[in-house]
Amino acid sequence: MEFKDYYKILGVERNATAAELKRAYRKLAR
């Protein structure tokens, strides 16, 4: 997976916490 702008892809802010990133990723990965 390329990390061009994974914040935008996941729909989270750039200052999102690791927990938020993980949750967003899990939601996306379904």
N, CA, C and O atoms as CSV, one atom per row, in Angstrom:
chain,resi,resn,atom,element,x,y,z
A,1,MET,N,N,0.844,-1.191,0.000
A,1,MET,CA,C,0.000,0.000,0.000
A,1,MET,C,C,0.883,1.246,0.000
A,1,MET,O,O,1.836,1.344,0.773
A,2,GLU,N,N,0.560,2.176,-0.860
A,2,GLU,CA,C,1.319,3.424,-0.909
A,2,GLU,C,C,0.744,4.422,0.082
A,2,GLU,O,O,-0.472,4.514,0.247
A,3,PHE,N,N,1.610,5.160,0.733
A,3,PHE,CA,C,1.164,6.171,1.680
A,3,PHE,C,C,1.321,7.558,1.071
A,3,PHE,O,O,2.099,8.375,1.563
A,4,LYS,N,N,0.582,7.819,0.004
A,4,LYS,CA,C,0.632,9.144,-0.602
A,4,LYS,C,C,0.097,10.159,0.399
A,4,LYS,O,O,0.824,11.044,0.851
A,5,ASP,N,N,-1.159,10.024,0.735
A,5,ASP,CA,C,-1.770,10.900,1.731
A,5,ASP,C,C,-2.790,10.069,2.480
A,5,ASP,O,O,-3.998,10.231,2.309
A,6,TYR,N,N,-2.283,9.181,3.311
A,6,TYR,CA,C,-3.175,8.226,3.945
A,6,TYR,C,C,-4.083,8.888,4.968
A,6,TYR,O,O,-5.091,8.304,5.368
A,7,TYR,N,N,-3.742,10.102,5.398
A,7,TYR,CA,C,-4.673,10.826,6.262
A,7,TYR,C,C,-5.956,11.125,5.495
A,7,TYR,O,O,-7.061,10.947,6.007
A,8,LYS,N,N,-5.785,11.586,4.251
A,8,LYS,CA,C,-6.942,11.909,3.425
A,8,LYS,C,C,-7.718,10.650,3.076
A,8,LYS,O,O,-8.948,10.637,3.106
A,9,ILE,N,N,-6.989,9.592,2.746
A,9,ILE,CA,C,-7.625,8.330,2.383
A,9,ILE,C,C,-8.468,7.799,3.536
A,9,ILE,O,O,-9.593,7.341,3.340
A,10,LEU,N,N,-7.910,7.866,4.738
A,10,LEU,CA,C,-8.620,7.365,5.912
A,10,LEU,C,C,-9.674,8.346,6.413
A,10,LEU,O,O,-10.545,7.986,7.205
A,11,GLY,N,N,-9.587,9.578,5.946
A,11,GLY,CA,C,-10.567,10.570,6.366
A,11,GLY,C,C,-10.343,11.050,7.796
A,11,GLY,O,O,-11.302,11.327,8.516
A,12,VAL,N,N,-9.084,11.149,8.208
A,12,VAL,CA,C,-8.769,11.650,9.545
A,12,VAL,C,C,-7.913,12.904,9.438
A,12,VAL,O,O,-7.314,13.181,8.399
A,13,GLU,N,N,-7.867,13.650,10.524
A,13,GLU,CA,C,-7.047,14.853,10.554
A,13,GLU,C,C,-5.578,14.486,10.695
A,13,GLU,O,O,-5.244,13.383,11.129
A,14,ARG,N,N,-4.701,15.415,10.327
A,14,ARG,CA,C,-3.266,15.147,10.433
A,14,ARG,C,C,-2.817,15.039,11.887
A,14,ARG,O,O,-1.772,14.459,12.181
A,15,ASN,N,N,-3.606,15.596,12.785
A,15,ASN,CA,C,-3.243,15.518,14.207
A,15,ASN,C,C,-4.015,14.404,14.910
A,15,ASN,O,O,-4.096,14.375,16.138
A,16,ALA,N,N,-4.582,13.488,14.122
A,16,ALA,CA,C,-5.331,12.376,14.701
A,16,ALA,C,C,-4.411,11.495,15.535
A,16,ALA,O,O,-3.227,11.344,15.234
A,17,THR,N,N,-4.974,10.922,16.579
A,17,THR,CA,C,-4.186,10.039,17.436
A,17,THR,C,C,-3.996,8.691,16.766
A,17,THR,O,O,-4.691,8.355,15.807
A,18,ALA,N,N,-3.056,7.931,17.279
A,18,ALA,CA,C,-2.800,6.596,16.747
A,18,ALA,C,C,-4.055,5.735,16.839
A,18,ALA,O,O,-4.334,4.934,15.948
A,19,ALA,N,N,-4.806,5.906,17.919
A,19,ALA,CA,C,-6.037,5.140,18.098
A,19,ALA,C,C,-7.052,5.485,17.012
A,19,ALA,O,O,-7.723,4.599,16.482
A,20,GLU,N,N,-7.165,6.764,16.683
A,20,GLU,CA,C,-8.095,7.183,15.635
A,20,GLU,C,C,-7.665,6.639,14.287
A,20,GLU,O,O,-8.497,6.184,13.502
A,21,LEU,N,N,-6.364,6.685,14.014
A,21,LEU,CA,C,-5.844,6.143,12.761
A,21,LEU,C,C,-6.142,4.657,12.650
A,21,LEU,O,O,-6.565,4.173,11.600
A,22,LYS,N,N,-5.917,3.947,13.737
A,22,LYS,CA,C,-6.137,2.500,13.745
A,22,LYS,C,C,-7.606,2.176,13.504
A,22,LYS,O,O,-7.941,1.269,12.741
A,23,ARG,N,N,-8.484,2.942,14.176
A,23,ARG,CA,C,-9.920,2.726,14.024
A,23,ARG,C,C,-10.355,3.017,12.588
A,23,ARG,O,O,-11.124,2.256,12.002
A,24,ALA,N,N,-9.862,4.115,12.029
A,24,ALA,CA,C,-10.205,4.476,10.658
A,24,ALA,C,C,-9.702,3.420,9.677
A,24,ALA,O,O,-10.387,3.078,8.713
A,25,TYR,N,N,-8.503,2.910,9.931
A,25,TYR,CA,C,-7.926,1.892,9.058
A,25,TYR,C,C,-8.745,0.610,9.105
A,25,TYR,O,O,-9.006,-0.013,8.076
A,26,ARG,N,N,-9.146,0.227,10.311
A,26,ARG,CA,C,-9.952,-0.994,10.462
A,26,ARG,C,C,-11.269,-0.854,9.729
A,26,ARG,O,O,-11.733,-1.797,9.088
A,27,LYS,N,N,-11.876,0.332,9.824
A,27,LYS,CA,C,-13.149,0.581,9.150
A,27,LYS,C,C,-12.965,0.474,7.642
A,27,LYS,O,O,-13.805,-0.086,6.937
A,28,LEU,N,N,-11.851,1.021,7.161
A,28,LEU,CA,C,-11.565,1.018,5.732
A,28,LEU,C,C,-11.246,-0.386,5.227
A,28,LEU,O,O,-11.559,-0.734,4.089
A,29,ALA,N,N,-10.622,-1.182,6.086
A,29,ALA,CA,C,-10.106,-2.483,5.667
A,29,ALA,C,C,-11.187,-3.566,5.540
A,29,ALA,O,O,-10.922,-4.653,5.025
A,30,ARG,N,N,-12.403,-3.266,6.009
A,30,ARG,CA,C,-13.461,-4.274,5.937
A,30,ARG,C,C,-13.852,-4.586,4.516
A,30,ARG,O,O,-14.731,-5.417,4.286
